[in-house]
Amino acid sequence: MLTDNVNALMFDQAQPGALEGALTRLCSDTSLRQRLAQGAANTIDRLELTWIGNARRVIARVESGA
C-alpha cells in the first residue's frame, strides 16, 4: 500500500538520524511534499480507503459470513 517516494517517505528506523533526515528532507522539499500528497490521495481513491469504502467492505464481509 505504501511506496517510498510515491505516497510515503520511508526511513530505516535502525539508523540513528534517519527519521531526522527524512523529516528535514520533507520540510525543505516542496515538490516532494506535493508529490507525496498527490500520491497518497491517488492511493486512497484507487483503493477506496474512505469511510464509505471501509463500510462497504465491512458490510460485504458480514453479509458473506466471513
C-alpha positions in Angstrom: 0.0 0.0 0.0 2.8 2.4 0.9 5.5 3.0 -1.7 8.6 5.0 -0.9 8.7 8.4 -2.7 5.3 7.8 -4.2 2.8 8.0 -1.4 5.2 7.8 1.6 8.7 8.7 2.7 10.3 5.6 4.2 13.3 5.6 6.5 15.4 2.9 8.3 14.4 3.1 11.9 17.5 1.2 12.9 19.7 4.0 11.6 20.3 6.9 14.0 19.3 10.1 12.5 17.3 8.6 9.7 13.9 10.0 10.9 15.5 13.4 11.3 16.9 13.2 7.8 13.6 12.2 6.3 11.8 15.0 8.1 14.4 17.6 7.1 14.1 16.4 3.5 10.3 16.6 3.7 10.3 20.1 5.3 12.8 21.5 2.8 11.4 20.0 -0.5 8.1 21.5 -1.6 7.9 19.3 -4.7 8.4 16.1 -2.7 5.6 17.1 -0.3 3.3 17.8 -3.2 4.2 14.6 -5.0 3.7 12.5 -1.8 0.4 14.3 -1.1 -0.9 13.6 -4.6 0.3 10.0 -4.4 -1.4 9.5 -1.1 -4.7 10.9 -2.5 -4.4 8.7 -5.6 -3.8 5.6 -3.4 -6.9 6.5 -1.2 -9.0 6.9 -4.3 -7.7 3.8 -6.1 -8.2 1.5 -3.0 -11.3 3.2 -1.8 -9.7 3.9 1.6 -12.5 6.1 2.7 -15.2 5.8 5.4 -17.7 4.7 2.7 -15.2 2.2 1.1 -14.4 0.7 4.5 -18.1 0.4 5.4 -18.8 -1.4 2.1 -16.0 -3.9 2.9 -17.3 -4.5 6.4 -20.9 -4.9 5.2 -19.7 -7.3 2.4 -17.8 -9.5 5.0 -20.8 -9.5 7.4 -23.2 -10.5 4.6 -20.8 -13.2 3.4 -20.5 -14.6 6.9 -16.7 -14.1 6.9 
